[in-house]
Amino acid sequence: MNITFEKTGNVTGVLTLNIEKADYEANVKKGLQTAQKKVQMPGFRPGHVPAGMVKKMYGTQIKAEEVQKLISEKLYAYIQENNLDVLGEPIAHDDQVDIEKDDNFVLHFDLGLSPEMNVELSSNDTVDYYDINVTEEMVDAQVKRMAQQAGHPENVQTYEERDILRGILAQLDENGQPVEGGIVVESASLMPTYFKNDEQKALFNGAKVNDILVINPSKAYEGNEAEVSSLLKVKKEEVAQYTGDFSFQVNEISRFVPAEINQEFFNAVFGEGAVEGEEAFRAKVKEGIQAQHVLDSDYKFLLDLRAYCEAKVGEVEFPNEVLKKVMLNNNKEKGEAYVEEHFEASINELKWHLIKEKLVKANDIKLEQADVKAAAVEAARMQFAQYGMNNVPVEYLENYAEEMLKNKQQAQSLIERSIETKLVAALKNVLNLNHKAVSAEEFGKLFEN
């Protein structure tokens, strides 16, 4: 097979494949021999169908398969051997080919090539880096959240905001008397804090255990079918029938009480003996907040680095027509309108992807499997921390991480995150960082636009 490449522009080119019968003939014969052993026809023992009949029946199909294998193999081998930096996949021309009658073929493929761009960075390049101040108020708020998460429910005698009331809910008639055969919910649970009607909510102010109150669920939830049907244990389509009053006998009032700030609490959060005393505990909490803020600062730094690099690189010529065809091939069911709508955003992401690749190569960044697993473990740790679980055993985190990595989409996301983490760490030592001390509120406002 003869393959030639000709550039048709700065970022485009055409590969021409000249295929002759001798390139694939031997493989077609092998394919026919394999097929002959498997073909079954009436009147012939298995594996003894005449070769001529097998060729007549399957020859064109096997020839097409072998030619396609040859094209794929040689095409990508040529690209690799000649170091062609191709974007997307080769796009075949609409060459007229009669696979049954023709023995020799000339095929053409459009290639989109990666553009040249200079993204060298040094200490002469300055990028902002935001250092977020951790205040005692932030530590107070975090300790309060941790205490809330580690809290427990307690039965109390008098209702306060956010308490849960449990008791018997019974349907009343227009005279305020129980409806014979009406709805009775023996173990109804109410949380008036979430009522949508303020008047109904106010009925529970100062309510005590054993009190009997008259409420209107339809008014309390302003007719919300899901809420009312859940409370009354009826179907949604039946909710409209129950717009009257109900009695509610308070049998129990439950209040979620935050954990007491003591050594037992410190041990529950960070592990037995990890910190001794409230001062050490608060220092550990502050350390955790600072670590999280470093991650936040690094994220903002990466965004600013992207903007800086894209501006430094400037306008870049891409093989737009080839890439649109590639995008359409990958989204055939969505059509050309989808491609046109999303193409610019796709090119912007491609530009940043190419810049990152060059930066990774320039800084000799290598990604190991251990890096990806570490990223998965950290992601797992952060997920558990959101629920107040700060002392999850490493073995459990690693098992959870392994499950995350079995998901291809999650695994790819973790690979990208690992690369970016290493890239940020490397470039923080290369660039001239313009450190800016900000409060958490000021930092948050940086993302408003």
Secondary structure, 3 states (H helix, E strand, C coil): CEEEEEECCCCEEEEEEEECHHHHHHHHHHHHHHHHHHCCCCCCCCCCCCHHHHHHHHHHHHHHHHHHHHHHHHHHHHHHHCCCCEEEEEEECCCCCCCCCCCCEEEEEEEEECCCCCCCCCCCCEEEEEEECCCHHHHHHHHHHHHHHCCEEEEECECCCCCEEEEEEEEECCCCCECCCCCEEEEEEECHHHCCCHHHHHCCCCCECCCEEEECHHHHCCCCHHHHHHHHCCCHHHHHHCCCCEEEEEEEEEEEECCCCCHHHHHHHHCCCCCCCHHHHHHHHHHHHHHHHHHHHHHHHHHHHHHHHHHHHCCCCCCHHHHHHHHHHHCCCCHHHHHHHHHHHHHHHHHHHHHHHHHHHHCCCCCCHHHHHHHHHHHHHHHHHHCCCCCCCHHHHHHHHHHHHHCHHHHHHHHHHHHHHHHHHHHHCCCEEEEEEECHHHHHHCCCC
